[in-house]
Amino acid sequence: MSKNYGPEYVRAIAPYQAGKPIAEVAREFGLDEEAIVKLASNENPFGVPASAVQAMNAAAAELGRYPDANGFDLKGALSKRYGVPAEWITLGNGSNDILEIAAHAFVERGQSVVYSQYSFAVYALATQGVGARHIVVPAKDHGHDLPAMLAAIEADTRLVFIANPNNPTGTFIPAAEIQAFLDKVPAGVVVVLDEAYNEFLAEENQFESAEWVKKYPNLLVSRTFSKAYGLAGLRVGFGIAQPALTDLMNRIRQPFNVNSLAQAAAIAALNDKEFLKKSAVNNTAGYQQFTEAFDKLGLQYVPSYGNFVLVKVGDDAGAGARVNLALLKQGVIVRPVGNYGLPEWLRISIGLPQENAVLIAALTKALAE
């Protein structure tokens, strides 16, 4: 008789579904890798900034030694950028690591975690991974319903995840609404404000949530270098919170969880304002390129504040998978979101103008078929 290893709540986890790699699609459909357009994983289409490449080349000479476990230089740069003490910063192997660390640091088995329907899949995975109870609050217009999330908090709730902008729907919560929520959350509940796509926000929507950390001891702000900064392959993120939270997180955090090249590249990218501006300009133009095309095709989409658009490609439950396959055959990779309960939709990352044009042509053909 076979034995079931591990706790039941771990066996119940459905592994995270990553976007298909270019090489896999090329093999599967007999396509030329160079001709494939990948708009599936919300990566920066400009790739790694030259400043980060130079920094990594300089850091490569020390790869025979362990990285700085405390990330002194990177924390110093982040401390200066966000106006908080270096001790308030926790480094992660991508912001995904910060989310996982938070769940392990603040939640016991059987306690509850609150998050929204249609929010980042890792919230559910992190909750399940510690044997916690899921409180999933129905979305409002594909985004967070903060009053309902506040009402859903129970006596055993220890963590609330909020994504702003939200992935995969692209919705945005204005600063005043988040602050009103923070004012009312019980002091014993940690709020993780996940801002992976913050740098893509228009200037009128920008606000500095790091300042809120000074007021709210139960707030953890999570950021990443994987999106706007172009460092997805290096996996480097960070959290900002008061010492009562960071102390616990650093007890859980794996030693050397951010490698030397990632630390060096992140410092360079953080100070590369020109690259960040170029990325934002391209994103704004690409969003207009996509939405104009979707309007012409008569497709419903969710207004997005990130570097992607969630678009409805049919009315039946098989629409997303069907259109996704038709796009793959044409060498275009996007992201099906059936695992989010959105089987009629696809999430499409904003690429370079020519990549966007390829997607539009391929999608037009796929829908016609």
Residue pairs with C-beta under 8 A, 6 or more apart in sequence:
4 11
7 131
9 109
9 128
9 129
9 131
10 128
10 129
10 131
12 128
13 125
13 128
13 129
14 339
16 121
16 122
16 125
17 121
17 339
18 41
19 38
19 40
19 41
19 333
19 335
20 40
20 328
20 333
22 33
22 36
22 38
22 333
23 33
25 31
25 36
25 328
25 331
25 333
26 32
26 33
26 36
28 328
29 328
29 329
29 331
31 331
32 331
35 331
36 331
36 332
36 333
37 331
37 332
37 333
37 351
37 355
37 358
37 359
38 333
38 349
39 332
39 333
39 334
39 348
39 349
39 350
39 351
39 355
39 356
39 359
40 333
40 334
40 335
40 347
40 349
41 232
41 335
41 349
42 167
42 197
42 227
42 306
42 307
42 308
42 349
43 226
43 227
43 230
43 232
43 349
44 227
44 228
44 229
44 230
44 232
44 279
44 307
45 282
45 349
45 350
45 351
45 352
45 355
46 230
46 275
46 278
46 279
46 282
46 352
47 230
48 230
48 231
48 233
48 265
49 229
49 230
49 268
49 269
49 272
49 275
50 275
51 268
51 269
51 271
51 272
51 275
52 229
52 230
52 231
52 264
52 265
52 266
52 268
52 269
52 272
53 265
54 268
55 264
55 265
55 267
55 268
56 261
56 264
56 265
58 264
59 260
59 261
59 263
59 264
60 261
62 260
63 260
63 261
65 260
66 256
67 256
67 258
67 259
67 260
67 263
68 260
68 263
69 255
69 256
71 91
71 258
71 263
72 86
73 263
73 267
74 91
74 236
74 238
74 258
74 263
74 266
74 267
75 86
75 89
75 91
76 86
77 266
77 267
77 270
77 271
78 86
78 89
78 238
78 240
78 270
79 85
79 86
79 88
79 89
81 270
82 208
82 210
82 240
83 210
83 211
84 210
84 213
84 214
84 240
87 243
87 246
88 213
88 240
88 241
88 242
88 243
88 246
89 238
89 239
89 240
89 246
90 98
90 101
90 238
90 239
90 240
90 241
90 246
90 249
90 250
90 253
91 236
91 237
91 238
91 253
91 257
91 258
91 263
92 98
92 101
92 222
92 236
92 237
92 238
92 239
92 253
92 257
92 258
93 235
93 236
93 237
93 254
93 257
93 258
94 224
94 226
94 235
94 236
94 237
95 194
95 196
95 222
95 223
95 224
95 226
95 237
95 238
95 239
96 122
96 237
97 235
97 237
97 253
97 257
98 192
98 220
98 222
98 237
98 238
98 239
98 249
99 120
99 122
99 123
99 126
99 161
99 192
99 194
99 222
100 122
100 126
100 129
101 239
101 249
101 252
101 253
102 126
102 159
102 190
102 192
102 220
102 222
102 239
102 249
103 113
103 126
103 127
103 129
103 130
103 132
103 159
104 129
104 130
104 252
105 245
105 248
105 249
105 251
105 252
106 158
106 159
106 190
106 245
106 248
107 113
107 127
107 130
107 132
107 158
107 159
108 130
108 132
108 158
109 130
109 131
109 132
110 131
110 132
110 133
110 156
111 132
111 133
111 156
111 157
111 158
112 132
112 133
112 134
112 135
112 154
112 156
112 157
112 158
113 123
113 126
113 127
113 132
113 133
113 134
113 135
113 157
113 158
113 159
113 160
113 161
114 135
114 137
114 149
114 152
114 153
114 157
114 159
114 160
114 161
115 123
115 124
115 127
115 134
115 135
115 136
115 137
115 149
115 160
115 161
115 162
116 136
116 137
116 139
116 143
116 144
116 145
116 149
116 161
116 162
116 163
116 166
117 136
117 137
117 138
117 139
117 341
118 139
118 142
118 143
118 166
118 168
118 169
118 340
118 341
118 342
119 139
119 144
119 161
119 163
119 166
119 167
120 161
120 163
120 166
120 167
120 168
120 194
121 339
121 340
123 161
123 163
124 134
124 136
127 133
127 134
127 159
128 134
132 158
132 159
133 156
135 152
135 153
135 154
135 157
137 144
137 145
137 148
137 149
137 152
138 145
138 148
139 145
139 169
140 148
141 171
142 169
142 171
142 302
142 310
143 166
143 169
143 171
143 172
143 173
144 162
144 163
144 164
144 166
144 171
144 173
146 162
146 173
146 177
146 178
146 180
146 181
149 160
149 162
149 181
150 181
150 184
150 185
153 160
153 185
153 186
153 189
157 186
157 189
158 188
158 189
158 190
159 189
159 190
159 191
159 192
160 185
160 189
160 190
160 191
160 192
161 192
161 194
162 173
162 178
162 181
162 191
162 192
162 193
162 194
163 194
163 196
164 172
164 173
164 178
164 193
164 194
164 195
164 198
165 171
165 172
165 197
165 198
165 200
165 201
165 304
165 305
165 306
166 172
166 306
167 196
167 197
167 306
167 308
168 308
168 310
168 335
168 337
168 340
168 342
168 347
169 302
169 304
169 310
170 302
170 303
170 304
170 305
170 306
170 308
170 309
170 310
171 302
171 303
171 304
171 305
172 201
172 205
172 305
174 205
175 207
175 209
178 193
178 209
179 212
181 191
182 191
182 212
182 216
182 219
185 191
185 218
187 217
187 218
188 218
189 218
190 218
190 219
190 220
190 245
191 216
191 218
191 219
191 220
192 220
192 222
193 209
193 212
193 219
193 220
193 221
193 222
194 222
195 209
195 221
195 222
195 223
196 222
196 223
196 224
196 226
196 227
196 237
197 227
197 228
197 305
197 306
197 307
198 206
198 209
198 223
199 227
199 228
199 229
199 276
199 279
199 280
200 227
200 228
200 279
200 280
200 283
200 305
200 306
200 307
201 305
202 284
202 305
205 305
209 219
209 221
210 221
210 240
212 219
212 221
213 219
213 220
213 221
213 240
213 241
213 242
214 242
217 242
217 244
217 245
218 245
219 241
219 242
220 239
220 240
220 241
220 245
221 239
221 240
221 241
222 237
222 238
222 239
223 237
223 238
223 239
223 240
224 236
224 237
224 238
225 231
225 234
225 236
225 237
225 262
225 265
225 266
225 269
225 270
226 232
226 235
226 236
226 237
227 307
228 276
228 279
228 280
228 307
229 266
229 269
229 270
229 272
229 275
229 276
230 269
230 275
230 279
231 262
231 265
231 266
231 269
234 259
234 261
234 262
234 265
234 266
235 258
235 262
236 258
236 262
236 263
236 265
236 266
239 246
239 249
241 249
258 266
269 275
282 350
282 352
282 353
283 307
283 350
285 353
286 307
286 350
286 351
286 352
286 353
286 356
287 304
287 309
287 350
289 353
289 356
289 357
289 360
290 301
290 309
290 311
290 348
290 350
290 356
290 359
290 360
291 301
291 309
293 360
293 363
293 364
294 301
294 309
294 311
297 363
297 364
297 367
299 311
299 312
299 313
300 311
300 312
301 309
301 310
301 311
301 312
302 309
302 310
302 311
304 310
307 349
307 350
308 335
308 347
308 348
308 349
308 350
309 347
309 348
309 350
310 337
310 342
310 345
310 346
310 347
310 348
311 345
311 346
311 347
311 348
312 319
312 344
312 345
313 319
313 320
313 323
313 344
313 345
313 346
313 363
313 366
313 367
314 320
314 322
314 323
314 344
315 344
316 344
317 343
317 344
318 343
319 343
319 344
320 336
320 337
320 338
320 342
320 343
320 344
320 345
320 346
321 336
321 338
321 343
323 346
323 363
323 366
323 367
324 334
324 336
324 346
326 362
326 365
326 366
326 369
327 333
327 334
327 359
327 362
327 363
327 366
330 362
330 365
330 366
331 362
332 358
332 359
332 362
332 363
334 346
334 347
334 348
334 349
334 359
335 346
335 347
335 348
335 349
336 343
336 346
337 343
337 345
337 346
337 347
348 359
350 356
351 359
